Amino acid sequence: MVFRWSAIEQPDWKAGRTIRFATMNQHSDGHSVHKPSLAAVTLAALGIVFGDIGTSPLYAFRACFSGNHGAPVDPTNLIGAASLIVWSLILVVSVKYLFIILRLDNRGEGGILALSALIRSNVRRLGGRDPKSVLYLGLAGAALIYADGMLTPAISVLSAVEGLSVSAPVVADWILPICVAILVLLFTIQRHGTGKVGVLFGPVVLLWFFTLGALGIRALVQHPEVLLGLNPQAGFLFLIHEWQHAFPLLASVFLAVTGGEALYADLGHFGVKPIRMAWFSVVFPGLALNYLGQAALLTADPGAITNPFFLLAPDYLRLPLTVLATCAAIIASQALISGAFSLTTQAVQLGCLPRVRIRYTSEHSAGQVYVPAVNHLLAVACIILVLSFGSSAALEGAYGIAIALTMTITSMLFYSAALSTWAWSKWRAALVTLLFLAVDGAFLAANTHKIREGGWLPLVVGTAIFFIMLTWIWGRARLYARLSKESLPIDALLQDLRRGCIHRVSGTAVYMSGRGDTVPTALLHNLKHNQVLHERVVLLHVETLDQPHAESIDAADHGDLGEGIHRVTLRFGFADTPDVPEALKLRLPETARFNPGKATFFLGRETYGVGKNASLLDRLRLVVFAAMARNASPATAYFRLPPGRVVELGAQITL
């Protein structure tokens, strides 16, 4: 029994878990559920999926002509910039994500971790070796999404509230305090869940996109020649004409598509059809009209470059527009914060992060979760960013490079996914991947010039999170290898029981086990200190599949080993809630069922020391791993065990 990321499994001896890799190329949960209408789901998708990309008009077009690297504001350049943005939306969002990437779902779930798990399971299903590079790319993409998570709320809320400098100049000096107050309120309400507030998201965002389109049409009526921007040649000539500004321009254009990755991450909530319908019927028309409208406004008044979005509106509508923009920014932030919670839950389930406290805020939806640690860290980071940078224009320097890297990683993973999931030929998969990378690589290269301007920050944060994930996986592997040397086979315990060498007491004991063929550490400690064993012993092994939900046929295995010893395996998907007592109550055969509320659950709780022979790097990693293990959330809460029925047995282990 070896603890590692392997083609078969990854056990977690302490929590009694194993990552079990299963085939994931079908969509079925085995249950009949009432489905809301397509229109209702599409409206809900508007509020959750498109909030981030929907607030990009607040700052993206302005960035093309602002700062030291901005292009000159003239009619030809304005048409060219609008053309670049519109065609970037078409190529990146419409073609890459909506028509191709969204088809790579992991039993309905999307996102870079789900894609990584899908590829690895399919490669193993086809008889190949576990592709570690796919694991590392998935973890790197997830780490960068966390980094983006601290930037999006800051720049979205700040750029929206900055509209007060246009609509209500008297309070312009209060923009930063107002932003901080909004962010504090936003992160404070997370603990209460967003289910009730979420019903308002769709209508508000629908009004937002309608307003975007209406403002754009108002300006286009006066300067219809800007519609020439629908010709991709205008954007191409713009880059050639302004070649000295080409990289900064592409980095600014990329701000218009930064919410594209959210379409894939939120796939599991809504499905492909509602997301596509919302994009083509509402989102894309609203965005394209608004960007073209900003170009038309600046054609008539180049001085409006200070804030072209809010200056699109007449004077009497600018204050209501500021309020609406702030609401849209809050919704965009909310969607990303919720996504960070879901990503953390999946990472913990897949064994990439230590257990953290997770609260489920809805009795009806397991997807609505609240992770206090992540919420607090994001809140502090967002407030520090707002106060440090002071304006959305300054934050633009830090924003973009993390999500550009994530999109590039998604394109790289696409090659393996096309081969293993769709059985594409290598030349076909390579051709499409190269086309993706040509666009993503250009945007990524353009964003590298932002590193000095603040882009180093999300890279540092992403690298730190990536290091933490790798250290947790590495530490668990080292720990399990250490413990496996001292493990006792189950057969040896059964022989002692048959000889009557162990005193038995009444009752049922459940021992969380990393795998069912060895005696759990907690059981050995119990025998050592108490010298008794319950008359009924359940060796419980919990597996986390690399698919969103466990099929009912594979949800549990039970084996009677004799002498009152039972081996039980419970399986959960990485999007499931691992409620162990409920699963024991419902999934076991009637002959083996018992009341978990009357059983005693034995858990191991170990503390770690660092061995003297470890190298300097290993000592650093072991110190970090030990700190994470000490601060991990107890298995009692994570597996929803009854607190009054849990016994923890500790030990000191030197790594």
NUDRENMAR-559748 format. One record per residue (C-alpha): residue number from 1; x, y, z. Coordinates in steps of 0.1 Angstrom, whole numbers, m for minus. Layout:
BEGIN
REC, NUM, X, Y, Z
...
END
This chain:
BEGIN
REC, 1, 0, 0, 0
REC, 2, 17, 32, m12
REC, 3, 4, 67, m8
REC, 4, 9, 85, m41
REC, 5, m9, 100, m71
REC, 6, m13, 68, m91
REC, 7, m33, 52, m118
REC, 8, m54, 35, m91
REC, 9, m59, 56, m61
REC, 10, m46, 82, m36
REC, 11, m53, 72, 0
REC, 12, m55, 97, 28
REC, 13, m47, 76, 59
REC, 14, m56, 103, 84
REC, 15, m90, 112, 71
REC, 16, m98, 77, 58
REC, 17, m101, 89, 22
REC, 18, m89, 78, m12
REC, 19, m91, 95, m45
REC, 20, m105, 69, m69
REC, 21, m104, 76, m106
REC, 22, m134, 66, m126
REC, 23, m146, 70, m161
REC, 24, m165, 103, m167
REC, 25, m179, 105, m202
REC, 26, m216, 103, m196
REC, 27, m241, 126, m180
REC, 28, m265, 109, m156
REC, 29, m272, 111, m119
REC, 30, m299, 84, m119
REC, 31, m325, 107, m104
REC, 32, m356, 124, m119
REC, 33, m358, 160, m111
REC, 34, m380, 189, m121
REC, 35, m363, 211, m145
REC, 36, m371, 248, m148
REC, 37, m378, 263, m181
REC, 38, m350, 272, m205
REC, 39, m359, 309, m202
REC, 40, m356, 308, m164
REC, 41, m322, 290, m164
REC, 42, m310, 314, m191
REC, 43, m320, 344, m169
REC, 44, m302, 328, m139
REC, 45, m271, 322, m160
REC, 46, m270, 359, m169
REC, 47, m266, 368, m132
REC, 48, m240, 342, m123
REC, 49, m220, 335, m154
REC, 50, m217, 369, m172
REC, 51, m212, 394, m144
REC, 52, m175, 395, m147
REC, 53, m173, 400, m185
REC, 54, m203, 423, m183
REC, 55, m185, 449, m162
REC, 56, m155, 450, m186
REC, 57, m169, 480, m206
REC, 58, m163, 501, m174
REC, 59, m126, 501, m181
REC, 60, m115, 480, m211
REC, 61, m119, 505, m239
REC, 62, m105, 534, m219
REC, 63, m74, 513, m212
REC, 64, m66, 512, m249
REC, 65, m60, 549, m250
REC, 66, m48, 557, m215
REC, 67, m14, 557, m198
REC, 68, 20, 561, m212
REC, 69, 14, 532, m237
REC, 70, m20, 544, m249
REC, 71, m26, 549, m287
REC, 72, m36, 583, m300
REC, 73, m73, 590, m299
REC, 74, m83, 594, m336
REC, 75, m113, 580, m356
REC, 76, m92, 553, m373
REC, 77, m77, 541, m341
REC, 78, m111, 541, m323
REC, 79, m126, 519, m350
REC, 80, m96, 496, m349
REC, 81, m98, 493, m311
REC, 82, m135, 485, m312
REC, 83, m128, 459, m340
REC, 84, m101, 442, m319
REC, 85, m124, 439, m289
REC, 86, m154, 427, m308
REC, 87, m134, 401, m327
REC, 88, m116, 390, m295
REC, 89, m150, 383, m280
REC, 90, m160, 363, m310
REC, 91, m128, 342, m312
REC, 92, m121, 337, m275
REC, 93, m156, 335, m260
REC, 94, m179, 324, m289
REC, 95, m156, 301, m308
REC, 96, m131, 287, m282
REC, 97, m153, 285, m251
REC, 98, m189, 283, m262
REC, 99, m185, 260, m292
REC, 100, m155, 239, m282
REC, 101, m143, 240, m246
REC, 102, m178, 238, m230
REC, 103, m183, 204, m247
REC, 104, m155, 190, m225
REC, 105, m177, 186, m194
REC, 106, m169, 162, m166
REC, 107, m204, 147, m162
REC, 108, m219, 181, m165
REC, 109, m192, 199, m144
REC, 110, m167, 224, m159
REC, 111, m137, 243, m148
REC, 112, m100, 236, m150
REC, 113, m98, 211, m121
REC, 114, m128, 192, m135
REC, 115, m110, 192, m170
REC, 116, m78, 179, m155
REC, 117, m96, 151, m137
REC, 118, m115, 142, m169
REC, 119, m83, 139, m189
REC, 120, m65, 118, m162
REC, 121, m94, 93, m158
REC, 122, m98, 89, m196
REC, 123, m61, 84, m201
REC, 124, m61, 56, m175
REC, 125, m93, 42, m190
REC, 126, m74, 38, m223
REC, 127, m45, 21, m206
REC, 128, m21, 49, m204
REC, 129, 0, 61, m174
REC, 130, m13, 88, m151
REC, 131, m3, 121, m168
REC, 132, 13, 141, m139
REC, 133, 17, 171, m162
REC, 134, m20, 173, m165
REC, 135, m23, 174, m127
REC, 136, 2, 201, m124
REC, 137, m13, 222, m151
REC, 138, m47, 219, m135
REC, 139, m34, 229, m101
REC, 140, m15, 259, m116
REC, 141, m47, 271, m133
REC, 142, m67, 267, m101
REC, 143, m40, 287, m82
REC, 144, m42, 315, m108
REC, 145, m80, 316, m104
REC, 146, m75, 324, m67
REC, 147, m51, 352, m76
REC, 148, m77, 366, m101
REC, 149, m103, 362, m73
REC, 150, m87, 390, m53
REC, 151, m84, 413, m82
REC, 152, m118, 411, m99
REC, 153, m139, 424, m69
REC, 154, m114, 452, m64
REC, 155, m113, 465, m99
REC, 156, m150, 459, m107
REC, 157, m163, 478, m76
REC, 158, m137, 505, m79
REC, 159, m144, 512, m116
REC, 160, m181, 513, m109
REC, 161, m179, 537, m79
REC, 162, m156, 559, m99
REC, 163, m187, 569, m119
REC, 164, m194, 592, m90
REC, 165, m166, 615, m102
REC, 166, m188, 621, m133
REC, 167, m223, 619, m119
REC, 168, m217, 634, m85
REC, 169, m183, 652, m83
REC, 170, m191, 665, m49
REC, 171, m184, 631, m34
REC, 172, m154, 623, m56
REC, 173, m131, 624, m26
REC, 174, m151, 596, m9
REC, 175, m147, 570, m37
REC, 176, m122, 549, m18
REC, 177, m141, 548, 15
REC, 178, m173, 539, m4
REC, 179, m155, 511, m22
REC, 180, m141, 497, 11
REC, 181, m176, 499, 27
REC, 182, m191, 480, m3
REC, 183, m164, 453, m1
REC, 184, m168, 449, 36
REC, 185, m206, 445, 32
REC, 186, m201, 421, 3
REC, 187, m178, 398, 22
REC, 188, m198, 401, 54
REC, 189, m230, 388, 39
REC, 190, m213, 357, 24
REC, 191, m219, 337, 57
REC, 192, m257, 340, 52
REC, 193, m256, 325, 17
REC, 194, m266, 340, m16
REC, 195, m296, 319, m25
REC, 196, m322, 345, m17
REC, 197, m302, 374, m31
REC, 198, m293, 354, m61
REC, 199, m328, 355, m75
REC, 200, m323, 392, m82
REC, 201, m290, 387, m100
REC, 202, m306, 377, m133
REC, 203, m330, 406, m137
REC, 204, m304, 432, m126
REC, 205, m278, 419, m151
REC, 206, m304, 417, m178
REC, 207, m312, 454, m172
REC, 208, m274, 460, m172
REC, 209, m269, 445, m206
REC, 210, m300, 462, m220
REC, 211, m285, 495, m207
REC, 212, m251, 487, m223
REC, 213, m267, 482, m257
REC, 214, m290, 512, m254
REC, 215, m262, 535, m245
REC, 216, m241, 522, m274
REC, 217, m270, 526, m299
REC, 218, m275, 562, m287
REC, 219, m239, 571, m297
REC, 220, m239, 550, m329
REC, 221, m268, 569, m343
REC, 222, m247, 600, m344
REC, 223, m216, 583, m358
REC, 224, m227, 551, m377
REC, 225, m193, 550, m395
REC, 226, m179, 533, m364
REC, 227, m198, 501, m375
REC, 228, m169, 496, m398
REC, 229, m153, 481, m367
REC, 230, m173, 449, m374
REC, 231, m148, 443, m402
REC, 232, m118, 424, m387
REC, 233, m95, 441, m411
REC, 234, m99, 473, m392
REC, 235, m84, 457, m361
REC, 236, m56, 442, m380
REC, 237, m47, 474, m397
REC, 238, m49, 492, m363
REC, 239, m22, 469, m348
REC, 240, 0, 474, m379
REC, 241, m4, 512, m378
REC, 242, 2, 514, m340
REC, 243, 28, 487, m340
REC, 244, 48, 505, m313
REC, 245, 18, 502, m290
REC, 246, 8, 467, m301
REC, 247, 16, 448, m269
REC, 248, 0, 473, m245
REC, 249, m30, 475, m268
REC, 250, m35, 437, m268
REC, 251, m32, 437, m230
REC, 252, m59, 463, m228
REC, 253, m81, 445, m253
REC, 254, m77, 413, m232
REC, 255, m95, 431, m204
REC, 256, m127, 427, m224
REC, 257, m126, 389, m224
REC, 258, m113, 383, m189
REC, 259, m146, 368, m178
REC, 260, m145, 341, m205
REC, 261, m131, 314, m182
REC, 262, m162, 318, m159
REC, 263, m184, 304, m186
REC, 264, m166, 271, m183
REC, 265, m163, 271, m145
REC, 266, m200, 277, m141
REC, 267, m210, 250, m166
REC, 268, m222, 226, m139
REC, 269, m247, 251, m126
REC, 270, m266, 258, m158
REC, 271, m255, 236, m187
REC, 272, m243, 245, m222
REC, 273, m276, 256, m239
REC, 274, m286, 283, m214
REC, 275, m251, 298, m214
REC, 276, m250, 299, m252
REC, 277, m285, 313, m254
REC, 278, m277, 341, m229
REC, 279, m245, 350, m247
REC, 280, m258, 352, m282
REC, 281, m292, 368, m274
REC, 282, m282, 393, m247
REC, 283, m246, 395, m236
REC, 284, m226, 397, m269
REC, 285, m250, 422, m285
REC, 286, m249, 444, m254
REC, 287, m212, 443, m252
REC, 288, m205, 448, m289
REC, 289, m229, 478, m291
REC, 290, m214, 494, m260
REC, 291, m178, 491, m272
REC, 292, m188, 505, m306
REC, 293, m207, 532, m289
REC, 294, m177, 543, m268
REC, 295, m157, 545, m300
REC, 296, m185, 567, m315
REC, 297, m185, 590, m285
REC, 298, m148, 595, m286
REC, 299, m150, 602, m323
REC, 300, m171, 632, m315
REC, 301, m153, 641, m282
REC, 302, m118, 627, m277
REC, 303, m117, 644, m243
REC, 304, m143, 619, m230
REC, 305, m114, 594, m228
REC, 306, m113, 601, m190
REC, 307, m144, 580, m185
REC, 308, m161, 571, m218
REC, 309, m185, 546, m203
REC, 310, m203, 570, m180
REC, 311, m201, 599, m205
REC, 312, m221, 578, m229
REC, 313, m252, 586, m208
REC, 314, m270, 619, m206
REC, 315, m264, 640, m175
REC, 316, m297, 631, m158
REC, 317, m290, 593, m161
REC, 318, m254, 592, m149
REC, 319, m262, 589, m112
REC, 320, m287, 560, m118
REC, 321, m262, 544, m142
REC, 322, m235, 546, m114
REC, 323, m259, 528, m90
REC, 324, m267, 502, m117
REC, 325, m230, 497, m125
REC, 326, m222, 493, m88
REC, 327, m249, 466, m85
REC, 328, m235, 449, m116
REC, 329, m200, 450, m101
REC, 330, m212, 435, m68
REC, 331, m229, 407, m87
REC, 332, m197, 401, m108
REC, 333, m177, 400, m75
REC, 334, m202, 377, m59
REC, 335, m200, 352, m87
REC, 336, m162, 350, m85
REC, 337, m163, 348, m47
REC, 338, m188, 319, m49
REC, 339, m165, 303, m75
REC, 340, m136, 305, m52
REC, 341, m156, 287, m25
REC, 342, m166, 260, m49
REC, 343, m130, 256, m62
REC, 344, m118, 252, m26
REC, 345, m144, 226, m19
REC, 346, m133, 206, m50
REC, 347, m96, 210, m42
REC, 348, m102, 197, m7
REC, 349, m122, 167, m20
REC, 350, m96, 159, m45
REC, 351, m68, 160, m19
REC, 352, m50, 191, m32
REC, 353, m56, 212, m1
REC, 354, m60, 204, 36
REC, 355, m95, 202, 50
REC, 356, m110, 236, 57
REC, 357, m142, 246, 75
REC, 358, m170, 245, 49
REC, 359, m205, 257, 57
REC, 360, m234, 247, 35
REC, 361, m257, 277, 32
REC, 362, m287, 259, 15
REC, 363, m307, 229, 25
REC, 364, m316, 223, m11
REC, 365, m284, 230, m30
REC, 366, m250, 214, m20
REC, 367, m233, 238, m44
REC, 368, m240, 268, m22
REC, 369, m211, 268, 2
REC, 370, m193, 293, 24
REC, 371, m156, 289, 32
REC, 372, m147, 313, 60
REC, 373, m110, 311, 56
REC, 374, m111, 319, 19
REC, 375, m137, 346, 25
REC, 376, m115, 364, 50
REC, 377, m84, 362, 29
REC, 378, m102, 375, m2
REC, 379, m117, 404, 18
REC, 380, m84, 415, 33
REC, 381, m67, 412, m1
REC, 382, m94, 432, m20
REC, 383, m94, 460, 6
REC, 384, m56, 462, 5
REC, 385, m56, 464, m33
REC, 386, m82, 492, m34
REC, 387, m63, 513, m8
REC, 388, m29, 505, m23
REC, 389, m36, 512, m60
REC, 390, m63, 539, m54
REC, 391, m79, 538, m89
REC, 392, m92, 512, m114
REC, 393, m67, 526, m140
REC, 394, m38, 517, m116
REC, 395, m53, 483, m110
REC, 396, m54, 475, m147
REC, 397, m17, 470, m145
REC, 398, m21, 440, m121
REC, 399, m53, 427, m138
REC, 400, m52, 403, m167
REC, 401, m20, 383, m166
REC, 402, m33, 357, m142
REC, 403, m64, 349, m163
REC, 404, m43, 351, m195
REC, 405, m22, 323, m180
REC, 406, m53, 303, m170
REC, 407, m67, 305, m205
REC, 408, m34, 294, m220
REC, 409, m33, 264, m196
REC, 410, m69, 255, m207
REC, 411, m57, 255, m243
REC, 412, m28, 233, m234
REC, 413, m51, 209, m216
REC, 414, m74, 209, m246
REC, 415, m49, 189, m266
REC, 416, m49, 160, m242
REC, 417, m87, 162, m237
REC, 418, m93, 160, m274
REC, 419, m72, 129, m277
REC, 420, m85, 111, m247
REC, 421, m121, 122, m247
REC, 422, m131, 127, m283
REC, 423, m105, 103, m298
REC, 424, m93, 130, m322
REC, 425, m62, 123, m343
REC, 426, m30, 140, m331
REC, 427, m28, 163, m361
REC, 428, m64, 175, m357
REC, 429, m60, 181, m320
REC, 430, m26, 198, m325
REC, 431, m41, 221, m352
REC, 432, m69, 233, m331
REC, 433, m47, 237, m300
REC, 434, m22, 258, m320
REC, 435, m50, 280, m332
REC, 436, m61, 285, m296
REC, 437, m25, 291, m284
REC, 438, m19, 316, m312
REC, 439, m46, 339, m297
REC, 440, m40, 331, m260
REC, 441, m2, 333, m265
REC, 442, m5, 367, m281
REC, 443, m26, 380, m252
REC, 444, m3, 364, m226
REC, 445, 28, 379, m242
REC, 446, 11, 413, m243
REC, 447, 3, 410, m206
REC, 448, 39, 403, m196
REC, 449, 47, 441, m199
REC, 450, 23, 445, m169
REC, 451, 46, 426, m146
REC, 452, 64, 457, m135
REC, 453, 32, 477, m132
REC, 454, 16, 453, m107
REC, 455, 12, 421, m127
REC, 456, 39, 405, m104
REC, 457, 13, 405, m76
REC, 458, m11, 378, m90
REC, 459, 19, 358, m102
REC, 460, 34, 358, m67
REC, 461, 0, 349, m51
REC, 462, m6, 321, m77
REC, 463, 29, 307, m72
REC, 464, 24, 306, m34
REC, 465, m9, 288, m37
REC, 466, 6, 264, m62
REC, 467, 34, 257, m38
REC, 468, 10, 250, m10
REC, 469, m10, 225, m32
REC, 470, 21, 207, m43
REC, 471, 35, 206, m7
REC, 472, 2, 192, 6
REC, 473, 3, 164, m20
REC, 474, 40, 157, m15
REC, 475, 37, 157, 23
REC, 476, 8, 133, 24
REC, 477, 28, 110, 1
REC, 478, 58, 111, 24
REC, 479, 37, 107, 55
REC, 480, 19, 77, 41
REC, 481, 51, 61, 30
REC, 482, 64, 65, 65
REC, 483, 33, 49, 81
REC, 484, 31, 21, 56
REC, 485, 63, 6, 71
REC, 486, 46, 1, 104
REC, 487, 12, m11, 91
REC, 488, m4, m43, 103
REC, 489, m23, m65, 78
REC, 490, m59, m72, 86
REC, 491, m53, m109, 85
REC, 492, m30, m106, 115
REC, 493, m57, m89, 135
REC, 494, m83, m115, 125
REC, 495, m60, m143, 136
REC, 496, m56, m127, 170
REC, 497, m94, m124, 173
REC, 498, m99, m160, 164
REC, 499, m75, m171, 191
REC, 500, m93, m149, 216
REC, 501, m63, m128, 224
REC, 502, m83, m96, 223
REC, 503, m110, m87, 248
REC, 504, m143, m76, 232
REC, 505, m169, m51, 245
REC, 506, m204, m44, 233
REC, 507, m211, m17, 208
REC, 508, m201, m6, 173
REC, 509, m168, 11, 165
REC, 510, m161, 29, 132
REC, 511, m125, 34, 123
REC, 512, m117, 57, 94
REC, 513, m92, 38, 72
REC, 514, m69, 49, 44
REC, 515, m75, 15, 27
REC, 516, m92, m16, 38
REC, 517, m64, m42, 38
REC, 518, m44, m28, 68
REC, 519, m53, m20, 103
REC, 520, m60, 17, 108
REC, 521, m36, 35, 130
REC, 522, m64, 46, 154
REC, 523, m74, 10, 159
REC, 524, m38, 0, 168
REC, 525, m36, 29, 193
REC, 526, m69, 19, 208
REC, 527, m57, m17, 214
REC, 528, m24, m4, 228
REC, 529, m40, 19, 253
REC, 530, m74, 4, 261
REC, 531, m67, m33, 253
REC, 532, m102, m39, 241
REC, 533, m121, m40, 208
REC, 534, m158, m35, 202
REC, 535, m178, m66, 192
REC, 536, m187, m49, 159
REC, 537, m159, m30, 140
REC, 538, m164, m11, 108
REC, 539, m132, m3, 88
REC, 540, m145, 27, 69
REC, 541, m128, 38, 38
REC, 542, m141, 70, 20
REC, 543, m132, 75, m16
REC, 544, m134, 107, m36
REC, 545, m141, 101, m72
REC, 546, m127, 124, m99
REC, 547, m162, 129, m112
REC, 548, m188, 154, m97
REC, 549, m212, 128, m83
REC, 550, m211, 92, m74
REC, 551, m234, 69, m92
REC, 552, m258, 50, m69
REC, 553, m245, 16, m81
REC, 554, m210, 25, m70
REC, 555, m219, 46, m39
REC, 556, m209, 19, m14
REC, 557, m192, m15, m10
REC, 558, m195, m38, 20
REC, 559, m177, m69, 30
REC, 560, m180, m91, 61
REC, 561, m145, m103, 71
REC, 562, m157, m124, 100
REC, 563, m151, m120, 138
REC, 564, m174, m89, 138
REC, 565, m151, m70, 114
REC, 566, m167, m53, 84
REC, 567, m150, m35, 56
REC, 568, m171, m6, 41
REC, 569, m162, 17, 13
REC, 570, m182, 49, 7
REC, 571, m177, 69, m25
REC, 572, m185, 105, m31
REC, 573, m180, 128, m61
REC, 574, m158, 159, m57
REC, 575, m190, 180, m59
REC, 576, m208, 159, m33
REC, 577, m212, 166, 4
REC, 578, m193, 138, 23
REC, 579, m220, 131, 49
REC, 580, m207, 98, 63
REC, 581, m234, 90, 89
REC, 582, m261, 96, 64
REC, 583, m244, 74, 38
REC, 584, m238, 46, 64
REC, 585, m275, 48, 72
REC, 586, m288, 46, 37
REC, 587, m262, 29, 15
REC, 588, m254, m3, 34
REC, 589, m274, m35, 28
REC, 590, m301, m41, 54
REC, 591, m282, m70, 70
REC, 592, m253, m47, 77
REC, 593, m270, m15, 87
REC, 594, m266, 0, 121
REC, 595, m274, 33, 137
REC, 596, m244, 57, 132
REC, 597, m258, 79, 160
REC, 598, m251, 51, 185
REC, 599, m217, 41, 172
REC, 600, m183, 54, 183
REC, 601, m161, 69, 156
REC, 602, m123, 66, 161
REC, 603, m100, 90, 143
REC, 604, m63, 95, 143
REC, 605, m50, 129, 152
REC, 606, m13, 131, 147
REC, 607, 13, 158, 152
REC, 608, 44, 160, 131
REC, 609, 81, 166, 137
REC, 610, 108, 171, 111
REC, 611, 136, 146, 109
REC, 612, 173, 156, 113
REC, 613, 184, 140, 81
REC, 614, 160, 160, 58
REC, 615, 175, 184, 33
REC, 616, 170, 221, 36
REC, 617, 143, 222, 10
REC, 618, 126, 191, 24
REC, 619, 127, 207, 59
REC, 620, 110, 238, 45
REC, 621, 83, 218, 28
REC, 622, 78, 196, 58
REC, 623, 74, 226, 81
REC, 624, 48, 240, 58
REC, 625, 30, 207, 55
REC, 626, 30, 202, 93
REC, 627, 16, 237, 97
REC, 628, m12, 230, 72
REC, 629, m20, 197, 89
REC, 630, m22, 213, 124
REC, 631, m46, 239, 111
REC, 632, m67, 216, 90
REC, 633, m104, 214, 98
REC, 634, m112, 183, 120
REC, 635, m125, 153, 101
REC, 636, m155, 154, 125
REC, 637, m169, 185, 108
REC, 638, m158, 176, 73
REC, 639, m174, 142, 73
REC, 640, m204, 154, 94
REC, 641, m197, 130, 122
REC, 642, m217, 134, 154
REC, 643, m193, 153, 177
REC, 644, m204, 134, 209
REC, 645, m196, 101, 193
REC, 646, m160, 108, 182
REC, 647, m128, 97, 199
REC, 648, m95, 110, 187
REC, 649, m63, 91, 194
REC, 650, m31, 111, 189
REC, 651, 5, 102, 181
REC, 652, 38, 120, 174
REC, 653, 53, 112, 139
REC, 654, 87, 123, 127
REC, 655, 89, 128, 90
END
